[in-house]
């Protein structure tokens, strides 16, 4: 156990200071502070020694140099049982600092407020992280508190132990402190990579906040948690039990599609991270019904995501089927009331969720694959009609819609569409021909329509057999990336069958 006799306090976040100061005073702990923290402590009418008086050196350089002084760091870093250290401390007339309470300049908040580099740089804390690292290194003798969230633990520790802290407590606080400094530095590092457009630096630092520990992973024997680079996910759970790993996986898959659509347009149904129905009809109820019609069997137990506010009439329809999660860009009060009748159904408000242009990670062992997201939405100008027969305006719109949906379907991917809705999806097959057959089979099973059917493929057809299956099923137009050595044969086949064929320079593999 170590007696706490003196504490250095320097905090950017000055919330919850008074209860802490009360405990420190009760345990007769000497307070040292500087700048705004010193003023805050004095305002609360607690005794405190200003750092400049403690060190004999005034603040300089507009506050850039305050705590950076040998007397401060010797007080923190000296090993109490080291005879040489004791001798040097006595010679210099330095005294111990037993407790360091520091939180950093709010760099992330500065990033949200301004784009001015000169202003942002001033929010890079130097003294704070240095103090925390010093105290954390010397945890055998010094207690470090690096977050306001740790105040209650410190107060409990001091109260129970009558002004002392245990080695176990100091060790824990040290571990948390190094995580705080590492996280803080990683945010700064990533900021400089961003402003210099350096996506793949020599050393990649990934930072994230723990959002929630999950009961288990994909399977019951796997451990899991969810982290975010933000403080929260931008998602509000309105009802239902806690989301599982698989729920989150499906939710993110759904949101990646719905949030790519224009605002207030689009319904997506997800099962096992794959879309089983998508519609961008403007009529919201029709949009849901069209998405469901694509594969109502797979939709059972899935996730529905609506890029619009869920109404009472839609809620009545949604309640007819078992879904794990329903996501809405807001919910009407009556809709929530209806959907809450299902006890375990999760309702998620995604109105504050937005897609950022972040990198995508895939890891195994100690290695990480990183790439930019496939999030470009393609328009008519991005494609080239290579067949003799040209598409109508509606056909082209359906082709582009289907091709954009291909981005979110596991490869090999085939999407059949009509009237701005999917009518058949074939996903995740080693053979593109098999994906074609699955999409056709689903359309034949669930869809009864005389409307024009178009098809999209996430990559080129290496042989005629795939596109041949689609044409034989009634598909009138096909969109695919170019790049096969047999592109000319594919074009020739399209012309011979009076099929519209459109080429893209871009493929959409998603493994």
SVG drawing of the C-alpha trace seen along z (x, -y; Angstrom):
<svg xmlns="http://www.w3.org/2000/svg" viewBox="-52 -33 75 57">
<polyline fill="none" stroke="black" stroke-width="0.4" points="0.0,0.0 1.2,-3.5 0.2,-6.6 -1.0,-9.5 0.4,-12.8 0.4,-15.0 -1.5,-15.2 -0.9,-17.0 -4.2,-17.8 -4.3,-19.1 -7.5,-18.4 -9.1,-19.6 -12.5,-18.1 -13.3,-19.7 -16.6,-17.8 -17.1,-16.0 -14.1,-17.7 -15.9,-18.7 -16.7,-15.2 -13.1,-14.2 -11.6,-17.3 -13.8,-16.6 -12.2,-13.1 -8.7,-14.4 -9.2,-17.1 -10.6,-14.5 -7.4,-12.5 -5.2,-15.6 -3.7,-15.4 -1.7,-18.4 -3.0,-19.7 -0.8,-21.2 -2.3,-22.5 -2.0,-25.0 -3.9,-27.1 -7.6,-26.6 -7.6,-23.7 -6.0,-25.8 -8.7,-28.4 -11.5,-25.8 -10.1,-24.4 -9.8,-27.8 -13.3,-28.7 -14.6,-25.6 -12.8,-27.0 -10.2,-24.3 -6.6,-24.9 -4.2,-24.4 -0.6,-25.3 0.0,-26.7 2.6,-24.8 4.6,-28.0 4.9,-28.5 5.8,-24.8 8.5,-24.8 9.7,-28.4 9.2,-28.8 6.3,-30.7 4.1,-29.5 5.6,-30.5 4.9,-30.3 1.1,-31.0 0.7,-28.0 2.6,-25.6 5.1,-25.1 3.5,-24.7 4.3,-21.3 7.3,-20.5 9.9,-21.0 12.5,-18.7 10.9,-19.3 7.6,-17.9 9.0,-14.9 11.5,-14.0 8.6,-14.1 6.7,-11.6 9.5,-9.4 11.8,-8.8 11.8,-5.3 11.1,-5.7 13.3,-2.8 16.3,-3.7 19.0,-5.2 20.6,-7.2 17.2,-8.7 16.5,-9.6 19.9,-11.3 19.4,-13.3 15.9,-14.3 17.2,-15.6 20.1,-17.4 17.8,-19.2 15.2,-19.8 12.6,-18.1 9.5,-16.4 7.4,-13.4 4.2,-13.6 2.2,-10.5 -0.9,-11.0 -1.3,-12.4 -4.8,-13.3 -4.7,-14.3 -7.0,-14.3 -6.0,-15.7 -6.8,-18.6 -9.9,-17.5 -8.3,-17.0 -11.2,-15.0 -13.7,-17.8 -11.4,-20.3 -11.5,-18.2 -15.3,-18.3 -15.3,-22.1 -12.8,-23.4 -10.7,-22.5 -8.1,-25.2 -4.8,-23.3 -3.2,-26.0 -6.1,-25.9 -6.2,-22.1 -2.5,-21.9 -3.0,-23.9 -5.2,-21.1 -2.3,-18.6 -1.5,-18.1 2.2,-17.7 2.4,-18.0 -0.7,-15.9 0.3,-12.7 3.9,-13.1 2.8,-13.4 0.5,-10.4 3.2,-8.2 5.6,-9.2 3.2,-8.3 2.1,-5.1 5.7,-4.0 6.3,-4.5 3.1,-2.8 4.9,-0.9 5.1,-4.3 2.6,-6.6 -1.1,-6.5 -2.3,-7.8 -5.8,-8.8 -6.3,-9.5 -10.1,-9.8 -13.0,-11.3 -14.6,-7.9 -11.9,-6.7 -12.7,-9.2 -15.3,-7.0 -12.8,-4.1 -10.1,-6.5 -12.5,-7.9 -13.5,-4.4 -9.9,-3.3 -8.9,-6.2 -11.9,-5.9 -11.6,-2.2 -7.9,-2.3 -7.8,-5.6 -5.7,-7.6 -3.6,-4.7 -3.8,-2.9 -3.0,0.7 -0.5,2.0 -3.3,3.8 -5.2,0.6 -2.1,-1.4 -1.3,1.4 -4.8,1.2 -4.7,-2.5 -1.3,-2.3 -2.6,0.1 -5.6,-2.2 -3.3,-5.2 -1.1,-3.7 -4.2,-2.9 -5.3,-6.6 -2.0,-7.9 -1.8,-5.4 -5.4,-6.2 -4.7,-9.9 -1.6,-9.7 -3.2,-7.4 -6.0,-10.0 -3.4,-12.7 -1.3,-10.3 -4.4,-9.5 -5.3,-13.1 -2.0,-13.9 -2.3,-10.9 -5.7,-12.2 -4.6,-15.8 -1.6,-14.5 -3.8,-11.9 -1.6,-9.1 -3.9,-6.1 -1.2,-3.4 1.6,-4.8 4.6,-2.7 3.1,-2.2 -0.7,-1.9 -2.3,-2.8 -5.9,-1.7 -7.8,-3.3 -11.3,-2.4 -13.5,-2.8 -15.2,0.2 -18.9,-0.2 -20.1,3.1 -19.0,6.5 -21.2,9.1 -22.4,12.3 -20.5,14.3 -19.4,14.1 -20.7,15.8 -21.0,19.0 -21.4,19.5 -17.8,20.7 -16.4,17.4 -15.8,14.2 -16.6,10.9 -17.1,7.1 -17.9,4.2 -15.5,1.1 -15.8,-2.2 -13.5,-5.0 -16.3,-7.2 -17.8,-7.5 -20.9,-5.8 -22.4,-4.1 -25.0,-6.7 -27.6,-4.1 -30.4,-4.2 -32.1,-1.0 -35.7,-1.8 -36.8,1.7 -35.8,5.3 -33.0,7.3 -29.3,6.7 -27.9,7.1 -25.6,10.1 -22.5,10.2 -24.5,11.6 -27.2,8.9 -24.5,6.2 -23.0,7.9 -26.4,7.9 -27.2,4.3 -24.0,2.9 -24.6,4.8 -28.1,3.4 -27.0,-0.2 -24.2,-0.1 -26.9,0.4 -29.7,-1.8 -27.4,-4.7 -26.0,-4.6 -29.5,-5.5 -30.9,-9.1 -32.6,-10.2 -36.1,-8.8 -35.7,-6.1 -35.0,-2.4 -35.8,0.8 -33.3,3.6 -33.8,7.0 -30.6,8.8 -30.0,12.4 -26.5,13.6 -25.0,10.4 -26.4,10.8 -29.3,8.9 -32.3,11.1 -34.4,8.2 -33.9,4.5 -36.3,1.9 -36.0,-1.8 -39.6,-2.5 -40.7,-5.9 -43.9,-4.5 -42.6,-3.3 -45.1,-0.5 -44.7,0.7 -40.9,0.5 -41.0,2.9 -43.5,5.3 -41.3,5.4 -38.1,6.1 -39.9,8.9 -41.4,10.4 -37.9,11.1 -37.2,13.8 -39.8,14.0 -38.4,17.4 -34.9,16.1 -36.3,12.9 -37.7,14.8 -35.6,14.0 -33.6,11.4 -33.0,7.7 -35.1,5.0 -33.6,1.5 -35.7,-1.4 -34.0,-4.6 -37.1,-6.5 -39.3,-7.0 -41.3,-3.8 -45.1,-4.6 -48.0,-3.0 -49.2,-1.3 -45.7,0.1 -45.4,1.3 -48.6,3.3 -47.0,5.1 -43.7,5.6 -45.4,7.2 -46.8,10.0 -43.4,11.6 -40.7,12.6 -37.7,10.3 -34.7,10.1 -34.1,6.4 -36.0,3.5 -34.0,0.3 -35.7,-2.9 -34.6,-6.4 -36.9,-7.3 -40.2,-5.8 -43.6,-7.2 -44.9,-6.9 -47.8,-4.6 -45.3,-2.5 -43.2,-1.9 -46.2,-1.0 -47.2,1.6 -43.8,3.1 -43.2,3.2 -45.8,5.9 -43.1,8.3 -40.9,8.6 -37.6,9.6 -37.7,7.6 -35.0,5.0 -36.0,1.6 -33.1,-0.6 -33.3,-4.3 -30.5,-5.0 -31.4,-8.7 -28.0,-9.8 -26.0,-7.1 -23.9,-8.1 -21.5,-6.3 -17.9,-7.6 -15.2,-7.1 -13.3,-4.8 -11.0,-1.9 -12.2,1.7 -10.3,4.2 -9.9,8.0 -7.6,9.8 -6.0,13.2 -3.5,13.8 -1.3,10.7 -1.9,9.6 -4.5,7.2 -5.7,6.6 -6.8,3.0 -8.6,1.5 -10.8,-1.5 -14.6,-0.8 -16.4,0.0 -18.8,-2.9 -18.9,-4.7 -22.4,-4.9 -22.4,-4.6 -24.4,-6.6 -25.2,-6.3 -22.0,-8.0 -19.9,-5.2 -21.2,-2.6 -20.9,-1.7 -23.6,0.0 -21.8,2.6 -24.8,4.4 -26.7,3.4 -29.9,3.1 -30.0,0.1 -31.8,-0.1 -34.8,-2.2 -34.5,-4.8 -36.3,-2.5 -34.1,0.4 -31.0,-1.6 -32.2,-2.8 -32.9,0.8 -29.5,2.0 -27.7,-0.7 -29.8,0.1 -28.9,3.9 -25.2,3.2 -25.1,0.9 -26.7,3.6 -24.1,6.1 -21.5,4.2 -23.2,5.6 -23.8,9.2 -21.1,11.8 -19.2,13.0 -19.9,14.5 -22.9,12.2 -25.9,12.0 -28.8,9.6 -32.0,9.7 -34.1,6.6 -37.4,5.1 -39.2,1.9 -36.3,0.7 -36.6,3.7 -34.6,7.0 -36.5,10.0 -33.7,12.6 -30.3,12.7 -27.6,15.4 -24.7,15.0 -21.5,16.5 -21.0,19.3 -17.6,20.4 -19.2,20.7 -20.9,17.7 -23.1,20.1 -24.4,21.5 -25.1,17.9 -27.1,17.3 -29.1,20.4 -29.8,19.5 -31.0,16.0 -33.2,17.5 -34.6,20.2 -35.5,17.6 -37.2,15.4 -39.2,18.4 -40.2,19.4 -41.3,16.0 -41.9,13.6 -44.9,13.6 -44.4,10.7 -44.6,9.8 -42.4,6.8 -39.0,6.5 -36.2,8.3 -32.6,7.1 -29.5,8.7 -26.2,7.5 -23.0,9.4 -20.3,8.2 -17.6,9.4 -17.3,10.4 -18.7,13.7 -15.7,15.8 -17.8,18.0 -21.2,17.7 -22.9,20.3 -23.7,17.8 -25.3,15.1 -27.0,17.8 -28.8,19.0 -30.0,15.5 -31.3,14.9 -33.1,18.3 -34.9,17.3 -36.3,14.2 -33.7,11.5 -33.7,8.8 -30.7,6.8 -27.4,7.6 -24.8,5.3 -21.3,6.6 -17.7,5.4 -15.5,5.7 -12.2,7.5 -12.6,11.1 -10.6,12.4 -14.0,13.6 -15.7,10.2 -16.2,10.3 -17.9,13.7 -20.3,12.3 -21.1,9.3 -21.7,11.6 -24.1,13.8 -26.0,10.8 -26.5,9.5 -27.5,13.0 -30.2,13.2 -31.3,9.5 -30.1,8.9 -29.0,5.6 -25.5,5.7 -23.8,2.9 -20.2,2.9 -18.6,1.3 -14.9,0.7 -15.4,1.5 -16.1,4.8 -17.7,5.4 -16.0,8.4 -17.1,8.8 -15.7,11.9"/>
</svg>
